[in-house]
């Protein structure tokens, strides 16, 4: 039986988001959630009927927030918004990440604070279930009003524009919709703005990053244990008591993993009386280095799960009296952890390369120089370490924190931006 996830109600974890993206779990909308969505929409309809001045509903966007737009023009305004903001550049992002963006947006809109019609959310679920995934260029977001350019590309197919990935091919969205007998939507007031305001681009990258980061960390511990065996390193630096007096969660966890991995090693037993006093840091300090990266991973996972269960739209409709234009779309809360994660991932590669280098030096019993008994005609494992060194350095160059920068946009209305989308893309490249 297919497991169900209730958009807008259930807690969305990284694991569930990935299951939804891989069709291992089906997303549904409950009757209560549908009612909440409809009540939120009624607030928007009331604003239009009364001609209240509300940002993005009866006004223009950004620096045009003081320009009143009559209700009869609101649909055109929302369509123009998607078209004018679809100015992304570069290669398209991975299809899985684009699909995650749809899932995260569907969950956020289903919470009932955005004022979109139920039909809009239904269309998002259709794209997810039919695997008709919009093409989204990688570059163009500054992570301020959320991810405006990538989200605009993501939702162009809703109005019959843009391109989609369908059945392994890139096609014009209009042609695929026609083929499947689906008419483009006519967006109404507030809907275009609700779709493109938000952090779903960087958050979708973060979801995928959390998965890949954990995989790297788990394998790094196993590989490090093998390194220790091969170089007959000491297990004393992983003693439980040693880590009890400096109990950082990640360090304690890695030390325990290493003790477990090496517990029944005959190789380690054969060197139990070794007279070596200390191992190099890349062996002795594995719990401290891997553990620090574990702490960064845990922080990123926590922040990501808060973000993907949040409403990052603007304005947000709390109730009839409280339609608030705030800053929930700003990417700073996730941009900083993404940059931190980038450093932490790069460090796992850095220390791994040092252990590779140690193993090639010919200083340890049983490990000949370049891991080859007869060198000369054959270079042994010299060049794989060159490649590792090149990758480690390339990762270091990607560690400049994008979130440390800010370039004002939107004629100064958006005068501090997070650049979190760049943080996300760089961290993802490092983990790859």
C-alpha positions in Angstrom: 0.0 0.0 0.0 1.3 3.4 -0.9 2.1 5.6 2.1 0.3 9.0 2.1 1.5 12.4 3.1 -1.0 15.2 3.8 0.2 18.4 2.4 -0.2 21.4 4.7 -0.8 19.2 7.8 1.8 16.5 8.2 5.4 17.3 9.2 7.6 17.2 6.1 11.0 15.7 6.8 13.9 15.5 4.4 13.3 11.8 4.0 9.6 12.2 3.2 10.3 15.0 0.7 12.7 12.6 -1.1 10.2 9.8 -1.0 7.6 12.1 -2.6 10.0 13.1 -5.3 10.7 9.5 -6.1 7.0 8.5 -6.1 7.6 6.2 -3.0 4.9 8.2 -1.2 1.8 9.9 -2.4 0.9 13.5 -1.4 -2.8 14.2 -0.7 -5.0 17.1 0.5 -7.4 16.5 3.3 -10.9 18.0 3.5 -9.8 20.2 6.4 -6.8 21.5 4.5 -8.9 22.3 1.4 -11.3 24.2 3.7 -8.4 26.2 5.1 -7.1 27.0 1.6 -10.6 28.2 0.6 -10.9 30.4 3.7 -7.6 32.0 2.9 -8.7 32.6 -0.7 -11.9 34.3 0.6 -9.7 36.9 2.4 -8.1 37.8 -1.0 -11.5 38.1 -2.7 -12.6 40.4 0.1 -9.6 42.7 -0.4 -10.3 43.0 -4.1 -14.0 43.6 -3.5 -13.3 46.4 -1.0 -10.3 47.7 -3.1 -8.1 47.7 0.0 -4.5 48.6 -0.7 -2.6 45.4 -0.1 0.9 44.7 -1.6 0.8 42.3 -4.5 -2.9 41.9 -4.4 -4.1 45.4 -5.4 -0.6 47.0 -6.0 2.4 46.4 -8.2 5.5 44.6 -7.0 8.8 45.7 -5.5 9.4 49.4 -6.1 5.9 49.6 -7.7 4.3 48.7 -4.3 2.5 52.1 -4.2 1.0 51.7 -7.7 -2.7 50.7 -7.3 -4.0 48.0 -9.7 -7.7 47.5 -10.1 -9.3 44.2 -9.5 -10.2 43.6 -13.1 -6.4 43.8 -14.0 -5.2 41.5 -11.3 -5.2 38.4 -13.5 -3.1 40.1 -16.1 -0.8 41.4 -13.4 -0.1 37.9 -12.1 0.7 36.5 -15.6 3.0 39.4 -16.3 4.8 38.8 -13.1 5.7 35.2 -14.1 6.8 36.3 -17.5 8.8 39.4 -16.4 10.7 37.5 -13.7 11.6 34.4 -15.8 15.1 35.7 -16.6 17.2 32.8 -15.2 20.4 31.8 -17.0 22.7 28.8 -17.1 22.2 25.1 -17.3 18.9 23.7 -16.0 19.0 22.3 -12.4 18.7 18.6 -11.9 15.1 17.4 -12.5 14.9 15.9 -9.0 15.6 19.3 -7.4 13.0 21.0 -9.6 10.5 18.3 -8.5 11.4 18.9 -4.9 10.7 22.6 -5.5 7.2 21.7 -6.6 6.7 19.5 -3.5 7.9 22.2 -1.1 5.8 24.9 -2.7 2.7 22.7 -2.6 3.2 22.0 1.1 3.8 25.7 1.9 0.7 26.9 0.0 -1.4 24.1 1.5 -0.9 25.6 5.0 -3.6 28.2 4.0 -1.8 31.5 4.5 -1.2 32.4 0.9 -4.6 33.1 -0.5 -4.3 31.0 -3.7 -7.2 29.0 -5.1 -7.4 25.2 -4.5 -7.1 24.7 -8.3 -3.6 26.1 -8.3 -2.4 23.6 -5.7 -4.2 20.8 -7.5 -2.2 21.7 -10.6 1.0 21.5 -8.7 0.1 18.0 -7.5 -0.8 17.1 -11.1 2.7 18.1 -12.2 4.3 16.1 -9.4 2.2 12.9 -9.9 2.4 12.9 -13.7 6.2 13.7 -13.6 5.8 16.7 -15.8 8.7 18.7 -14.3 9.4 22.3 -15.3 12.9 23.2 -16.5 14.6 25.7 -14.2 17.8 27.6 -15.0 20.3 27.4 -12.2 21.4 31.1 -12.1 19.5 34.3 -11.3 18.3 34.2 -7.7 19.7 36.5 -5.0 17.7 34.8 -2.3 15.9 37.9 -1.2 12.2 37.9 -2.1 12.9 34.3 -2.1 14.0 32.7 -5.3 12.1 34.9 -7.8 13.7 33.9 -11.1 13.9 30.1 -10.6 10.4 30.0 -9.1 9.1 32.0 -12.1 10.5 29.4 -14.5 9.1 26.6 -12.3 5.6 28.0 -12.7 5.6 29.2 -16.3 4.1 25.8 -17.4 1.0 26.5 -15.2 0.1 29.3 -17.7 1.3 27.3 -20.8 4.7 28.8 -21.1 8.3 27.6 -20.5 9.6 24.1 -20.9 9.2 20.8 -19.1 11.0 17.4 -18.7 8.5 14.7 -19.6 9.2 11.0 -20.4 12.9 11.7 -20.7 12.6 14.6 -23.1 12.7 18.4 -22.9 9.6 19.9 -24.6 7.6 23.1 -24.7 5.1 23.1 -21.8 2.2 24.1 -24.1 2.8 21.0 -26.3 2.9 18.6 -23.3 -0.2 20.1 -21.8 -2.1 19.8 -25.1 -0.9 16.2 -25.5 -2.2 15.4 -22.0 -5.5 17.3 -22.4 -4.7 19.9 -19.8 -5.6 23.6 -20.2 -3.3 26.3 -18.9 -4.4 28.0 -15.7 -5.7 31.6 -15.6 -4.0 33.0 -12.5 -6.0 35.3 -10.3 -5.1 38.0 -7.8 -2.2 37.2 -5.5 -1.5 33.8 -7.1 1.5 34.6 -9.2 3.1 36.4 -6.2 2.4 33.5 -3.9 4.0 31.1 -6.4 7.3 33.0 -6.9 7.8 34.4 -3.4 9.6 31.8 -1.3 12.8 29.9 -0.6 11.9 26.7 -2.4 14.9 26.8 -4.7 17.6 26.9 -2.0 15.5 24.7 0.3 15.2 22.0 -2.4 18.9 22.0 -2.8 19.3 21.8 1.0 17.0 18.7 1.1 19.2 17.0 -1.5 22.4 18.2 0.2 21.3 16.8 3.6 21.0 13.4 1.9 24.3 13.5 0.1 26.1 15.0 3.1 25.0 12.2 5.4 26.1 9.6 2.8 29.6 11.2 2.6 29.9 11.3 6.4 28.8 7.7 6.9 31.3 6.5 4.2 34.1 8.8 5.4 34.0 7.1 8.9 34.2 3.6 7.3 37.0 4.6 4.9 38.9 6.3 7.8 38.6 3.1 9.9 40.1 1.1 7.0 42.9 3.7 6.8 43.6 3.2 10.5 43.8 -0.5 10.0 46.1 -0.3 7.0 48.5 2.1 8.7 48.2 0.3 12.1 47.1 3.4 13.8 46.2 3.6 17.5 42.6 3.3 18.7 43.4 5.1 22.0 42.4 8.5 20.5 38.8 7.1 20.2 38.5 6.1 23.9 35.1 6.9 25.3 36.5 8.6 28.4 38.6 11.0 26.2 35.5 12.2 24.4 33.4 12.4 27.6 35.5 15.3 28.7 34.9 17.2 25.5 31.4 16.0 24.6 30.5 17.6 21.3 27.8 15.4 19.8 29.4 14.8 16.5 32.8 14.0 17.9 31.3 11.5 20.5 29.3 9.9 17.7 32.3 9.4 15.3 34.5 8.1 18.1 31.9 5.5 18.9 31.6 4.5 15.3 35.3 4.1 14.9 35.5 1.9 18.1 32.6 -0.2 16.7 34.2 -0.5 13.2 37.6 -1.5 14.6 36.4 -3.6 17.6 37.0 -7.1 16.0 39.9 -6.1 13.8 42.6 -8.8 13.7 45.0 -6.3 12.1 44.6 -3.9 15.0 45.1 -6.8 17.5 48.4 -7.7 15.8 49.7 -4.2 16.5 48.4 -3.9 20.1 51.9 -3.6 21.5 53.2 -1.1 18.8 55.7 1.4 20.2 54.4 4.3 18.0 53.7 7.2 20.4 51.4 9.3 18.3 49.7 9.1 14.9 49.5 12.1 12.5 46.5 14.3 13.0 44.6 12.9 9.9 44.4 9.6 11.9 44.4 10.7 15.5 41.9 13.6 15.1 39.3 11.8 12.9 36.5 12.2 15.6 37.3 15.9 16.0 37.3 16.7 12.2 34.6 14.3 11.1 32.6 15.1 14.2 32.7 18.9 13.6 31.3 18.2 10.1 28.7 16.0 11.7 27.6 18.9 13.9 27.3 21.1 10.7 25.2 18.4 9.1 22.9 18.2 12.1 22.5 22.0 12.1 21.7 22.1 8.3 19.2 19.2 8.7 17.4 21.0 11.6 17.3 24.4 9.7 16.2 22.7 6.5 13.3 20.9 8.2 12.1 24.1 9.8 12.3 25.9 6.4 10.4 23.2 4.4 7.6 23.3 7.0 7.4 27.1 6.9 5.4 29.7 5.0 7.8 31.9 3.1 5.3 33.8 1.0 4.5 37.6 1.1 2.1 39.0 2.1 0.9 36.4 4.5 -2.8 36.2 5.4 -3.0 35.3 9.1 -6.6 36.3 9.2 -9.0 39.0 7.8 -7.5 41.7 10.1 -3.8 40.6 9.7 -2.6 40.5 6.1 1.0 41.3 6.7 3.7 42.2 4.3 6.9 41.0 6.1 10.1 39.3 5.3 9.5 35.5 5.6 10.8 35.1 2.1 14.4 36.3 3.0 16.9 33.4 2.6 19.3 34.4 5.4 18.2 31.7 7.9 19.1 29.0 5.4 21.9 30.8 3.5 24.3 30.8 6.5 23.9 27.1 7.3 24.4 26.2 3.6 27.7 28.1 3.6 28.7 26.4 6.9 27.8 23.0 5.4 30.0 23.8 2.4 33.0 24.3 4.6 32.2 21.1 6.6 31.9 19.0 3.5 35.1 20.3 2.0 36.9 19.5 5.2 35.9 15.8 4.9 37.6 15.7 1.5 40.6 17.6 2.8 41.4 15.2 5.7 40.7 12.2 3.4 43.3 13.4 0.9 45.8 13.7 3.8 45.3 10.0 4.7 45.7 9.1 1.1 49.0 10.9 1.0 50.1 9.2 4.2 49.3 5.8 2.8 51.6 6.4 -0.3 54.7 7.6 1.6 56.0 4.1 2.3 56.5 4.9 6.0 54.2 2.2 7.4 54.9 -1.5 7.6 53.1 -3.4 4.9 52.4 -0.3 2.8 55.1 0.1 0.1 55.8 3.4 -1.5 52.9 4.4 -3.8 51.3 1.1 -2.7 53.3 -0.9 -5.2 56.1 -3.3 -4.5 58.0 -2.7 -7.7 57.9 0.9 -8.8 59.6 2.4 -11.8 57.8 1.0 -14.7 54.5 1.6 -12.9 53.6 4.8 -11.0 51.3 2.9 -8.6 48.7 5.0 -6.9 50.5 8.3 -7.4 48.1 9.9 -9.8 44.8 9.1 -8.0 46.1 11.2 -5.1 46.9 14.0 -7.6 43.2 13.9 -8.7 42.1 14.0 -5.1 44.4 17.0 -4.4 42.9 18.8 -7.4 39.3 18.1 -6.2 40.1 19.2 -2.7 41.5 22.5 -4.0 38.6 23.1 -6.3 36.3 22.6 -3.3 38.3 25.1 -1.3 37.8 27.7 -4.0 34.0 27.1 -3.7 34.1 27.8 0.0 33.8 31.6 -0.2 30.6 32.3 1.7 28.0 33.7 -0.8 25.9 34.8 2.2 28.7 37.2 3.2 27.8 39.3 0.2 24.8 41.5 -0.6 24.0 43.6 -3.7 20.9 45.9 -3.4 18.2 45.1 -6.0 14.8 46.3 -6.9 15.7 50.0 -6.9 16.8 49.8 -3.3 13.6 48.3 -2.0 15.4 45.0 -1.6 18.5 46.5 -0.1 19.9 43.4 1.7 19.8 40.1 0.0 21.0 36.6 1.2 22.6 35.1 -1.9 21.4 31.8 -0.4 20.7 30.3 -3.8 24.4 30.6 -4.7 25.4 29.1 -1.3 23.1 26.2 -2.1 24.5 25.5 -5.5 28.1 25.8 -4.3 27.6 23.4 -1.4 25.9 20.9 -3.7 28.8 21.1 -6.1 31.3 20.4 -3.3 29.3 17.4 -2.1 29.2 16.0 -5.6 
